[in-house]
């Protein structure tokens, strides 16, 4: 028997929102996992205690933004529209079905003008502290990587601009060691009177703080890069945001300093080949920590001898080439590389010259960084079974964090402009990801008979 749909849309009905939200709903798990009243303490100084118009509850504002990031909604406007129609969302923010939801522009204004970068940072760390107190955070090994986020800027609206090259954080220390090295070889030390070099960049007229990122060989766009660190359980411990044209190894220092300041118990830093530089190796090793870095392909010309075939003899301070000829020390340049050169009259008749050099004077120049010993130590660590296994966990930790952030939480591109706004947006998104993971872990621990937990145990 066919039953036709009865048109009773205008009928009034009394119901309880509490009954319509499933007991195992994600928002119920989050609401039970954390006490949102702590937000009042964080934003207390940003509101007047006894003057002015009554404000919208700051907890409601943060919960609405949390809904946006949890469900990957692209904008606040769309978030408010979804909250108006969704019973679970209204239950989470504490609004009845007939109550008017705050306008999206009000939320946007608060996050742009009232809640500072410090406020967002405090909220991120507050959630992380709750996770740590519950015993889910494992900061002994930290996985570091960067991902690019497409900026809200058009490549056609750009100008060419000459800017001075940014000074490296270790430049002073490197120059001191370079001058010590030069004095040992009776070379004149470098002075600091050299004018800063300039480079030409493409700057967006829409969002000048973004940077050009080359995706593959042809496609390029304005973007930001988010340097991120997480633990073995995939909890994001910190994140910094830089223009898209800043290399991962350059942006590493800021993230590393923030991490070690808050978590001095960190023992190992796991990163990809982009971070395998003399400075990063030296900095981490000198701090008493272990840099876990992978094999890096030699950057030599195709058909030529690879760099490791030129062996450095520490006793005689020279380099021996694959044909057992000696390359003598010449100088140490401003970049910190020792230069070793061969004798042209010897190399001229060498049978392997076509695989060694194309120099018109038949001279081969080999460079070794003054901190190359640290790279050799890192290479030894790489072959250790313990750290080889640890590096293999990158795909389960930091790479999965980025995959989830882009596929589930709408982090492929940002609608915000400027470093501060994008940084706040990224930290709120990561705070939501941490909170969701923590709420699910806590729920599974308190409800061991749940079907999800049972399946997870069987798979493990």
C-alpha positions as CSV (number, residue, x, y, z in Angstrom):
1,X,0.0,0.0,0.0
2,X,1.4,3.4,-1.0
3,X,1.3,6.1,1.6
4,X,1.4,9.6,0.3
5,X,3.4,12.3,2.2
6,X,1.1,14.3,4.5
7,X,1.6,18.0,4.3
8,X,1.8,19.1,7.9
9,X,4.7,21.5,7.7
10,X,2.9,24.3,9.5
11,X,2.0,22.2,12.5
12,X,3.5,23.5,15.7
13,X,5.4,21.0,17.8
14,X,7.0,21.1,21.2
15,X,10.2,19.1,21.7
16,X,13.4,19.1,23.7
17,X,16.7,19.8,21.9
18,X,18.4,17.5,24.4
19,X,16.5,14.5,23.1
20,X,17.3,15.2,19.5
21,X,21.1,15.1,19.8
22,X,22.4,11.5,19.8
23,X,24.3,10.4,23.0
24,X,27.5,9.7,21.0
25,X,27.4,12.8,18.8
26,X,30.8,14.5,18.4
27,X,29.7,17.7,19.9
28,X,28.5,15.9,23.0
29,X,31.9,14.3,23.3
30,X,33.6,17.7,23.0
31,X,31.3,19.3,25.5
32,X,32.0,16.6,28.0
33,X,35.8,16.6,27.4
34,X,36.5,20.2,28.2
35,X,35.2,23.1,30.4
36,X,34.6,26.0,28.1
37,X,34.1,28.4,31.0
38,X,37.9,28.8,31.1
39,X,37.4,31.1,28.0
40,X,35.9,33.7,30.3
41,X,39.3,34.0,32.1
42,X,41.2,34.3,28.9
43,X,39.1,37.1,27.5
44,X,38.2,38.9,30.8
45,X,40.5,41.8,30.1
46,X,39.0,42.4,26.7
47,X,35.6,43.3,28.1
48,X,34.4,46.1,30.4
49,X,33.1,44.7,33.6
50,X,30.4,47.3,34.5
51,X,29.8,49.6,31.5
52,X,28.5,49.5,27.9
53,X,26.0,47.3,26.1
54,X,25.7,43.6,27.0
55,X,28.0,41.5,24.8
56,X,27.4,38.2,23.1
57,X,28.7,35.4,25.3
58,X,32.4,34.9,24.3
59,X,32.0,31.1,24.8
60,X,29.2,31.1,22.2
61,X,31.4,33.0,19.7
62,X,34.3,30.6,20.2
63,X,32.0,27.6,19.9
64,X,30.6,28.9,16.6
65,X,34.1,29.3,15.2
66,X,34.9,25.8,16.5
67,X,31.9,24.4,14.6
68,X,33.2,26.1,11.4
69,X,36.6,24.4,11.8
70,X,35.4,21.0,13.0
71,X,33.1,20.5,10.0
72,X,35.3,22.2,7.4
73,X,32.8,25.0,6.6
74,X,34.4,27.6,4.3
75,X,33.1,30.8,5.9
76,X,31.5,32.3,8.9
77,X,28.5,33.3,6.8
78,X,27.9,29.6,5.9
79,X,28.6,28.6,9.5
80,X,25.8,30.8,10.8
81,X,23.4,29.5,8.2
82,X,24.2,25.9,9.2
83,X,23.7,26.7,12.9
84,X,20.3,28.1,12.3
85,X,19.0,24.8,10.9
86,X,21.0,22.3,12.8
87,X,19.7,21.1,16.2
88,X,23.0,19.7,17.4
89,X,24.8,22.9,16.6
90,X,22.2,24.9,18.5
91,X,22.5,22.5,21.4
92,X,26.2,23.0,21.5
93,X,26.1,26.8,21.6
94,X,23.1,26.7,24.1
95,X,20.5,28.3,21.8
96,X,16.9,27.2,21.5
97,X,15.3,26.7,18.1
98,X,13.4,30.0,18.2
99,X,16.4,32.1,19.4
100,X,18.2,34.3,16.9
101,X,21.7,33.2,16.2
102,X,24.5,36.0,16.3
103,X,25.2,37.6,13.0
104,X,28.3,36.4,11.2
105,X,29.7,40.0,11.0
106,X,29.6,40.2,14.8
107,X,31.8,37.1,15.1
108,X,34.1,38.3,12.4
109,X,34.4,41.8,14.0
110,X,35.3,40.2,17.4
111,X,38.0,38.0,15.9
112,X,39.5,40.9,13.9
113,X,39.4,43.7,16.4
114,X,38.8,42.4,19.9
115,X,40.5,39.0,20.2
116,X,44.2,39.5,19.7
117,X,46.9,37.0,18.5
118,X,47.7,36.4,22.1
119,X,44.1,35.5,22.9
120,X,44.1,32.8,20.1
121,X,47.5,31.5,21.2
122,X,46.2,31.2,24.8
123,X,43.2,29.2,23.7
124,X,45.4,26.9,21.6
125,X,47.8,26.2,24.5
126,X,44.9,25.8,27.0
127,X,43.4,22.9,24.9
128,X,46.9,21.4,24.6
129,X,47.4,21.6,28.4
130,X,44.2,19.8,28.9
131,X,45.4,17.1,26.6
132,X,48.7,16.9,28.4
133,X,47.0,16.7,31.8
134,X,44.9,13.8,30.6
135,X,48.1,11.9,29.6
136,X,47.6,11.8,25.9
137,X,50.5,14.1,24.8
138,X,53.9,12.4,24.2
139,X,56.4,15.3,23.6
140,X,59.6,13.1,23.7
141,X,59.6,12.8,19.9
142,X,58.3,15.7,17.8
143,X,57.6,15.5,14.1
144,X,58.1,18.7,12.1
145,X,57.1,19.7,8.6
146,X,55.6,22.5,6.6
147,X,52.6,22.7,4.3
148,X,51.5,25.5,1.9
149,X,48.1,27.2,2.1
150,X,46.9,29.1,-1.0
151,X,46.4,32.8,-0.2
152,X,43.5,34.9,-1.1
153,X,45.4,36.8,-3.8
154,X,45.5,36.7,-7.6
155,X,48.8,36.2,-9.4
156,X,47.8,38.8,-12.0
157,X,47.7,41.5,-9.4
158,X,51.4,41.6,-8.5
159,X,54.5,43.9,-8.8
160,X,58.2,43.2,-9.0
161,X,60.1,44.6,-6.0
162,X,63.7,44.6,-4.9
163,X,64.2,43.9,-1.2
164,X,67.3,43.2,1.0
165,X,67.9,39.6,1.7
166,X,66.9,38.6,5.2
167,X,69.7,38.1,7.7
168,X,70.0,34.5,8.9
169,X,69.6,33.9,12.6
170,X,73.0,32.2,12.8
171,X,74.9,34.7,10.6
172,X,76.9,36.3,13.5
173,X,77.9,32.9,14.9
174,X,78.9,31.6,11.5
175,X,81.0,34.6,10.7
176,X,82.9,34.3,13.9
177,X,83.7,30.7,13.2
178,X,84.6,31.5,9.6
179,X,87.1,34.2,10.7
180,X,88.6,31.7,13.3
181,X,89.1,29.2,10.4
182,X,90.7,31.8,8.2
183,X,93.1,33.0,10.9
184,X,94.2,29.4,11.4
185,X,95.2,29.3,7.7
186,X,96.8,32.8,7.8
187,X,94.0,34.4,5.8
188,X,92.6,37.9,6.4
189,X,89.3,37.8,8.4
190,X,86.1,39.1,6.8
191,X,84.7,42.4,8.1
192,X,81.1,43.4,8.6
193,X,81.1,46.4,6.2
194,X,79.6,44.5,3.3
195,X,76.4,46.0,2.1
196,X,73.3,43.7,2.4
197,X,72.5,41.9,-0.9
198,X,69.2,42.5,-2.6
199,X,66.9,40.1,-4.3
200,X,63.9,40.6,-6.6
201,X,60.6,39.2,-5.5
202,X,57.0,39.2,-6.8
203,X,54.7,40.9,-4.3
204,X,51.0,40.7,-4.3
205,X,49.1,44.0,-4.3
206,X,46.2,42.3,-2.7
207,X,48.0,40.5,0.1
208,X,51.6,41.8,0.3
209,X,52.5,39.5,3.2
210,X,52.0,36.3,1.2
211,X,54.7,34.9,-1.0
212,X,55.0,33.1,-4.4
213,X,55.0,29.3,-4.2
214,X,55.9,27.2,-7.2
215,X,53.7,24.1,-7.5
216,X,55.6,21.8,-9.8
217,X,57.3,23.1,-12.9
218,X,54.7,25.5,-14.3
219,X,51.9,26.4,-11.8
220,X,52.6,29.1,-9.2
221,X,50.4,31.0,-6.7
222,X,50.6,33.3,-3.7
223,X,50.6,31.2,-0.6
224,X,51.5,30.9,3.1
225,X,53.5,28.1,4.7
226,X,52.5,26.6,8.0
227,X,55.4,25.1,9.9
228,X,53.8,22.5,12.2
229,X,55.0,20.1,14.9
230,X,53.1,17.1,16.4
231,X,53.7,14.2,18.7
232,X,53.4,10.4,18.1
233,X,49.6,10.6,18.7
234,X,49.1,13.2,16.1
235,X,48.4,16.1,18.6
236,X,49.6,19.4,17.1
237,X,52.0,21.0,19.6
238,X,52.7,24.3,17.8
239,X,52.5,26.0,14.5
240,X,54.1,29.1,12.9
241,X,53.0,30.8,9.7
242,X,55.4,32.4,7.1
243,X,55.1,33.7,3.5
244,X,55.0,31.0,0.9
245,X,58.4,31.9,-0.5
246,X,60.2,31.1,2.8
247,X,62.1,27.8,2.8
248,X,61.3,25.2,5.5
249,X,64.9,25.2,6.8
250,X,64.7,29.0,7.2
251,X,61.4,28.9,9.1
252,X,62.5,26.1,11.3
253,X,64.2,28.2,14.0
254,X,61.1,30.1,15.2
255,X,59.1,26.9,15.6
256,X,62.0,25.0,17.2
257,X,62.6,27.8,19.8
258,X,58.9,28.0,20.7
259,X,58.7,24.2,21.1
260,X,61.8,23.7,23.2
261,X,60.8,26.7,25.4
262,X,57.5,25.1,26.3
263,X,58.6,21.5,26.2
264,X,62.2,21.1,27.3
265,X,61.7,17.4,27.7
266,X,61.8,16.9,23.9
267,X,64.4,14.3,23.0
268,X,64.2,13.9,19.2
269,X,63.2,16.1,16.2
270,X,62.0,14.2,13.2
271,X,61.9,16.1,9.9
272,X,62.3,15.5,6.1
273,X,65.2,16.2,3.9
274,X,64.4,19.9,3.5
275,X,65.6,20.4,7.0
276,X,68.9,18.6,6.6
277,X,71.2,21.6,6.7
278,X,74.5,22.2,8.7
279,X,72.9,24.8,10.9
280,X,69.8,22.8,11.9
281,X,72.0,19.7,12.6
282,X,74.3,21.8,14.7
283,X,71.6,23.6,16.6
284,X,69.7,20.4,17.6
285,X,72.8,18.4,18.5
286,X,74.3,21.2,20.5
287,X,71.0,21.4,22.5
288,X,71.5,17.7,23.5
289,X,68.7,16.5,21.2
290,X,68.6,14.0,18.4
291,X,67.9,15.2,14.8
292,X,66.3,12.4,12.9
293,X,66.7,13.3,9.2
294,X,66.5,11.1,6.1
295,X,68.9,10.4,3.2
296,X,69.4,13.5,1.0
297,X,70.1,12.9,-2.7
298,X,73.5,14.4,-3.7
299,X,73.1,17.6,-5.7
300,X,75.7,16.8,-8.3
301,X,75.5,17.1,-12.1
302,X,74.3,14.1,-13.9
303,X,77.2,11.9,-15.0
304,X,79.6,13.5,-12.6
305,X,81.2,12.0,-9.4
306,X,79.0,12.3,-6.4
307,X,80.2,14.6,-3.6
308,X,80.9,11.7,-1.1
309,X,83.5,10.3,-3.4
310,X,85.8,13.2,-2.6
311,X,87.1,12.2,0.8
312,X,88.3,14.8,3.3
313,X,91.5,14.0,5.2
314,X,91.4,15.7,8.5
315,X,95.0,15.1,9.5
316,X,96.5,16.7,6.3
317,X,93.6,19.1,5.8
318,X,93.0,18.2,2.2
319,X,90.6,16.3,-0.1
320,X,91.4,13.1,-2.0
321,X,89.6,12.7,-5.3
322,X,88.4,9.3,-6.8
323,X,91.8,9.1,-8.7
324,X,93.7,9.5,-5.4
325,X,94.9,13.0,-6.3
326,X,95.2,15.7,-3.6
327,X,93.0,18.9,-3.6
328,X,94.7,21.5,-1.3
329,X,92.9,24.0,0.9
330,X,92.5,27.4,-0.7
331,X,90.2,29.6,1.4
332,X,87.0,29.7,3.4
333,X,84.2,31.8,1.8
334,X,81.6,33.9,3.4
335,X,79.0,31.1,3.3
336,X,81.1,29.0,5.6
337,X,82.5,26.6,3.0
338,X,86.1,25.5,2.9
339,X,87.3,25.4,-0.7
340,X,89.8,22.8,-1.9
341,X,91.3,23.0,-5.4
342,X,93.2,20.6,-7.6
343,X,96.3,21.3,-9.8
344,X,95.3,22.0,-13.4
345,X,98.4,20.4,-14.8
346,X,97.6,17.1,-13.0
347,X,93.9,17.1,-13.9
348,X,94.6,17.9,-17.6
349,X,95.6,14.3,-18.4
350,X,93.2,12.6,-15.9
351,X,91.2,9.8,-17.5
352,X,88.2,10.7,-15.3
353,X,88.2,14.4,-16.0
354,X,85.0,14.3,-18.0
355,X,83.2,12.9,-14.9
356,X,84.8,15.5,-12.6
357,X,85.1,19.0,-14.0
358,X,84.4,21.1,-17.0
359,X,86.7,24.0,-15.9
360,X,88.7,25.6,-18.6
361,X,91.8,25.6,-16.4
362,X,91.2,21.9,-15.6
363,X,90.8,22.7,-12.0
364,X,88.3,20.9,-9.7
365,X,86.9,22.8,-6.7
366,X,85.4,20.8,-3.8
367,X,83.6,22.6,-0.9
368,X,83.1,21.3,2.7
369,X,81.1,23.3,5.2
370,X,82.8,24.1,8.5
371,X,79.8,22.4,10.2
372,X,80.0,19.3,8.0
373,X,80.9,17.2,11.1
374,X,77.4,17.6,12.4
375,X,75.9,16.4,9.1
376,X,78.1,13.2,9.4
377,X,76.7,12.7,12.9
378,X,73.2,13.0,11.6
379,X,74.0,10.5,8.9
380,X,75.2,8.0,11.6
381,X,71.9,8.5,13.5
382,X,69.9,7.8,10.3
383,X,71.2,4.3,10.2
384,X,70.3,3.5,13.8
385,X,67.4,1.0,13.9
386,X,65.6,2.9,16.6
387,X,65.5,6.2,14.7
388,X,65.0,4.6,11.4
389,X,61.7,3.2,12.8
390,X,60.9,6.6,14.3
391,X,61.3,8.3,11.0
392,X,58.9,5.8,9.4
393,X,56.1,7.2,11.7
394,X,56.0,10.5,9.8
395,X,53.4,9.2,7.5
396,X,51.2,8.3,10.5
397,X,51.7,11.6,12.3
398,X,52.6,14.9,10.6
399,X,51.7,13.8,7.1
400,X,48.3,12.6,8.3
401,X,47.8,15.9,10.1
402,X,48.2,17.8,6.9
403,X,46.1,15.4,4.9
404,X,43.2,15.6,7.4
405,X,43.6,19.4,7.6
406,X,43.2,19.8,3.9
407,X,40.7,17.1,3.2
408,X,38.4,17.4,6.2
409,X,39.0,20.8,7.7
410,X,39.2,23.1,4.6
411,X,42.8,24.2,4.9
412,X,43.8,24.1,1.2
413,X,43.2,27.8,0.9
414,X,42.4,30.7,3.2
415,X,40.0,33.6,2.8
416,X,42.0,35.7,5.3
417,X,44.8,38.2,4.4
418,X,47.9,39.1,6.3
419,X,50.2,37.1,8.5
420,X,48.4,37.8,11.7
421,X,44.9,36.9,10.5
422,X,46.2,33.7,8.7
423,X,48.2,32.7,11.8
424,X,45.1,33.0,14.0
425,X,43.0,31.1,11.5
426,X,45.6,28.2,11.4
427,X,45.9,28.0,15.1
428,X,42.1,27.9,15.6
429,X,41.9,25.1,13.0
430,X,44.6,23.1,14.7
431,X,43.0,23.7,18.1
432,X,39.8,22.3,16.8
433,X,41.6,19.2,15.4
434,X,43.3,18.7,18.7
435,X,40.1,19.0,20.6
436,X,38.2,16.6,18.3
437,X,41.0,13.9,18.7
438,X,41.1,14.4,22.4
439,X,37.3,14.2,22.8
440,X,37.2,10.9,20.8
441,X,40.1,9.4,22.7
442,X,38.5,10.3,26.1
443,X,35.1,9.0,25.0
444,X,36.6,5.7,23.9
445,X,38.5,5.3,27.2
446,X,35.4,6.1,29.3
447,X,33.1,3.9,27.1
448,X,35.2,0.8,26.3
449,X,32.1,-1.1,25.1
450,X,31.4,1.3,22.2
451,X,31.4,-0.3,18.8
452,X,34.2,2.1,17.5
453,X,36.5,1.1,20.3
454,X,35.8,-2.6,19.8
455,X,36.6,-2.4,16.1
456,X,39.7,-0.4,16.8
457,X,40.9,-3.1,19.2
458,X,40.2,-5.9,16.7
459,X,42.2,-4.1,14.0
460,X,45.1,-3.5,16.3
